[in-house]
């Protein structure tokens, strides 16, 4: 689905990514993890065509992303960055409809199909009870679900999320990731997201790329990547790595020296 070949990228004269090579399988739930400044967000921006790389190429289904027209690319891949302005004095239903822009004609007037898609996503995420509220009135968890709705109505096979659980408490974080996993499974979407929380990555991701200083340090099945050796080297912290007795997934517990 996604092939990244020899990608180097950065901002102005500061290089962030250094010769990245990755293959991300179709319908996978793929996590990008690593310390702050390791290049997670930059890599997502390159895949989303927000940032043009210095060198290298990104392919979707064997087609170079640079060959897509802007509107066609927006029908292939959608991207939710870390920060989106939700201070708008705008009803939720109109805010979600913005996600249909790749399919709208010149005058941007929603069609019956656009409304049908929005209604389907709203029902799936159970958002109907605050469709008429303004976006800036919502809680952080509610806003995040509305942002996810806006991305889902774009109807792309590939969806990128940059830290989708930032600023959420553990309950809302788990709920949001649970929704994304359900989207991945139920609608056969390829989900690629950056995460800080290693335990969340372990619980939800099929595979991960562990990044260090703009390079992929390790890539593979989550359980294989999240071992004591890799975590202690990259994060410079002593940890205990065990198995969650309920989910059977790996858990990571930092050791505090006193």
Phi, psi and omega per residue, in radians:
X1 nan -1.000 3.133
X2 -2.080 2.196 3.049
X3 -2.167 2.196 -3.137
X4 -1.968 2.111 -3.031
X5 -2.111 2.005 2.972
X6 0.894 0.781 -3.066
X7 -1.523 2.191 2.969
X8 -2.139 2.448 -3.058
X9 -2.784 2.877 3.098
X10 -3.123 -2.805 -3.077
X11 -2.205 2.174 -3.048
X12 0.928 -2.053 -3.098
X13 -1.792 0.143 -3.127
X14 -1.725 1.940 3.126
X15 -1.394 2.315 3.129
X16 -1.926 -0.948 -3.128
X17 -1.625 2.424 -3.059
X18 -2.264 1.713 3.025
X19 0.958 1.031 -3.137
X20 -1.416 2.311 3.021
X21 -2.270 2.179 -3.125
X22 -2.633 2.589 2.939
X23 -2.134 2.201 -3.141
X24 -2.053 2.073 -2.995
X25 -1.303 2.674 3.102
X26 -1.067 2.439 3.095
X27 1.159 0.281 3.124
X28 -1.512 2.858 3.026
X29 -1.998 1.720 -2.880
X30 -1.943 2.234 -3.111
X31 -1.865 2.482 3.016
X32 -1.982 2.050 -3.036
X33 -2.179 2.871 -3.132
X34 2.583 2.959 -3.126
X35 -1.174 2.882 3.002
X36 -0.983 2.370 3.106
X37 1.476 0.088 -3.113
X38 -1.410 -0.243 3.076
X39 1.966 0.188 -3.092
X40 -1.051 -0.939 -3.106
X41 -1.136 -0.668 3.140
X42 -1.095 -0.722 3.119
X43 -1.103 -0.756 3.107
X44 -1.080 -0.696 3.135
X45 -1.131 -0.615 3.095
X46 -1.182 -0.785 3.125
X47 -1.077 -0.657 -3.104
X48 -1.418 -0.023 -3.140
X49 1.155 0.395 3.024
X50 -1.389 -0.568 -3.126
X51 -2.179 2.226 3.135
X52 -1.483 2.273 -3.112
X53 -1.276 2.737 3.016
X54 -1.136 -0.692 -3.118
X55 -2.712 2.865 3.133
X56 1.636 3.084 -3.049
X57 -2.471 2.701 3.036
X58 -2.172 2.354 -3.113
X59 -2.135 2.468 2.951
X60 -2.032 2.087 -3.097
X61 0.860 0.811 3.065
X62 1.280 0.025 3.140
X63 -1.837 2.229 3.128
X64 -1.082 2.290 -3.083
X65 -1.105 -0.409 3.124
X66 -1.221 -0.293 -3.089
X67 -1.497 -0.170 3.140
X68 -1.394 2.448 2.889
X69 -1.172 2.678 -3.030
X70 -0.948 -0.815 -3.089
X71 -1.215 -0.650 3.113
X72 -1.147 -0.686 3.133
X73 -1.134 -0.640 3.129
X74 -1.194 -0.245 3.046
X75 -1.632 -0.121 3.111
X76 -1.742 -0.690 -2.995
X77 -2.469 2.376 3.064
X78 -2.124 2.704 -2.997
X79 -2.476 2.204 3.039
X80 -1.913 1.835 -3.133
X81 -1.271 3.076 -3.131
X82 -1.091 -0.704 -3.062
X83 -2.111 2.193 3.016
X84 -2.261 2.391 -3.114
X85 -1.212 1.920 3.097
X86 -1.972 0.369 3.102
X87 -1.559 0.160 -3.045
X88 -1.214 2.473 3.063
X89 -1.507 1.287 -2.954
X90 -2.525 2.379 3.095
X91 -1.097 2.561 -3.126
X92 -0.970 -0.740 -3.083
X93 -1.082 -0.619 3.114
X94 -1.311 -0.634 3.127
X95 -1.107 -0.744 3.119
X96 -1.141 -0.659 -3.116
X97 -1.065 -0.427 3.104
X98 -0.975 -0.483 -3.138
X99 -1.173 -0.205 3.130
X100 -1.566 0.097 -3.033
X101 -1.007 -0.571 -3.122
X102 -1.139 -0.269 -3.068
X103 -1.857 -0.097 -3.061
X104 -1.484 2.643 3.136
X105 -1.420 -2.947 -2.992
X106 -0.942 -0.757 -3.028
X107 -1.559 0.054 3.052
X108 0.974 0.680 3.102
X109 -1.692 2.120 -3.106
X110 -1.062 2.470 3.100
X111 -1.712 3.095 3.089
X112 -1.070 -0.642 3.111
X113 -1.111 -0.731 3.129
X114 -1.047 -0.798 3.133
X115 -1.126 -0.652 -3.141
X116 -1.122 -0.734 3.132
X117 -1.136 -0.782 3.133
X118 -1.070 -0.781 -3.134
X119 -1.084 -0.663 3.130
X120 -1.108 -0.779 -3.140
X121 -1.192 -0.729 3.126
X122 -1.051 -0.733 3.104
X123 -1.133 -0.752 -3.121
X124 -1.077 -0.737 -3.109
X125 -1.570 -0.033 3.114
X126 1.015 0.937 -3.088
X127 -1.867 0.014 -2.986
X128 -1.062 -0.461 -3.057
X129 -1.296 -0.219 3.043
X130 -2.276 0.527 3.105
X131 -1.070 -0.571 -3.087
X132 -1.618 -0.053 3.055
X133 -1.343 2.770 3.110
X134 -1.484 2.553 -3.061
X135 -0.992 -0.695 -3.067
X136 -1.261 -0.088 3.114
X137 -1.615 -0.155 -3.004
X138 -1.425 2.748 3.021
X139 -1.299 2.966 -3.116
X140 -1.070 -0.720 3.124
X141 -1.155 -0.708 3.115
X142 -1.149 -0.729 3.106
X143 -1.042 -0.721 -3.120
X144 -1.116 -0.682 3.092
X145 -1.152 -0.644 3.102
X146 -1.165 -0.696 3.088
X147 -1.117 -0.704 3.089
X148 -1.109 -0.699 3.093
X149 -1.055 -0.759 -3.140
X150 -1.065 -0.656 3.103
X151 -1.224 -0.727 -3.085
X152 -1.153 -0.615 -3.134
X153 -1.227 -0.181 3.067
X154 -1.272 -0.264 3.021
X155 0.951 0.863 3.083
X156 -1.755 2.702 3.103
X157 -1.363 -0.427 -3.131
X158 -2.038 2.265 3.134
X159 -2.265 2.234 -3.140
X160 -1.907 2.386 3.103
X161 -2.276 2.208 3.089
X162 -1.771 1.867 -3.132
X163 0.883 1.066 -3.065
X164 -1.183 -0.223 -3.121
X165 -1.931 0.244 3.082
X166 -1.021 2.428 3.060
X167 1.215 0.165 3.097
X168 -1.777 2.551 3.069
X169 -1.285 2.994 -2.990
X170 -1.062 -0.602 3.133
X171 -1.187 -0.838 3.140
X172 -1.191 -0.616 3.104
X173 -1.037 -0.824 -3.124
X174 -1.131 -0.676 -3.140
X175 -1.135 -0.774 -3.128
X176 -1.122 -0.802 3.132
X177 -1.152 -0.581 3.070
X178 -1.108 -0.690 3.094
X179 -1.118 -0.781 -3.127
X180 -1.128 -0.670 3.098
X181 -1.136 -0.680 3.111
X182 -1.134 -0.693 3.073
X183 -1.056 -0.784 3.126
X184 -1.002 -0.794 -3.054
X185 -1.421 -0.837 -3.014
X186 -1.253 -0.626 -3.056
X187 -1.939 0.174 3.086
X188 0.949 0.815 3.112
X189 -1.682 2.566 2.995
X190 -1.573 2.021 -3.101
X191 -1.879 2.211 3.076
X192 -2.179 2.157 -3.082
X193 -2.521 2.603 3.018
X194 -1.639 2.503 -3.106
X195 -2.476 2.531 2.985
X196 -1.594 -0.639 -3.020
X197 -1.358 1.935 -3.105
X198 -1.181 -0.582 3.122
X199 -1.208 -0.629 3.067
X200 -1.156 -0.740 3.098
X201 -1.049 -0.716 -3.135
X202 -1.124 -0.743 -3.077
X203 -1.221 -0.589 -2.951
X204 -1.947 -0.477 -2.989
X205 -1.563 2.410 3.038
X206 -1.252 -0.840 3.130
X207 -2.390 2.781 3.104
X208 -2.423 2.734 2.940
X209 -1.994 2.079 3.108
X210 -1.640 2.055 -3.029
X211 -1.815 2.602 3.083
X212 -2.556 2.115 3.083
X213 0.873 0.804 3.048
X214 1.391 0.138 3.121
X215 -2.184 2.778 3.033
X216 -1.499 1.949 -3.133
X217 -1.358 -0.811 3.087
X218 -2.494 2.567 3.122
X219 -2.477 2.378 3.091
X220 2.770 -2.830 3.111
X221 -1.071 2.450 -3.010
X222 -0.959 -0.767 -3.093
X223 -1.119 -0.546 -3.141
X224 -1.350 -0.598 -3.108
X225 -1.348 -0.681 -3.075
X226 -1.479 1.251 3.047
X227 -2.019 2.940 -3.068
X228 -0.999 -0.798 -3.079
X229 -1.034 -0.857 -3.108
X230 -1.157 -0.776 -3.076
X231 -1.168 -0.783 -3.104
X232 -1.152 -0.600 3.129
X233 -1.219 -0.835 -3.039
X234 -1.314 -0.711 -3.033
X235 -1.705 -0.086 3.103
X236 0.924 0.900 3.138
X237 -2.602 2.530 3.064
X238 -1.392 2.379 -3.085
X239 -2.415 2.779 2.899
X240 -1.896 2.268 3.093
X241 -2.021 2.155 -3.119
X242 -2.389 -2.854 -3.128
X243 -2.072 2.214 3.052
X244 -1.084 2.125 -3.048
X245 -1.153 -0.341 -3.116
X246 -1.653 -0.935 -3.080
X247 -1.494 -0.289 -3.074
X248 1.162 0.259 3.074
X249 -1.609 2.828 3.125
X250 -1.183 2.464 2.940
X251 -2.148 2.646 -3.087
X252 -2.126 2.212 -3.137
X253 -2.207 1.973 3.099
X254 -1.132 2.546 3.100
X255 -1.776 2.150 3.113
X256 -1.620 2.151 3.087
X257 -1.518 2.239 3.125
X258 -2.066 nan nan
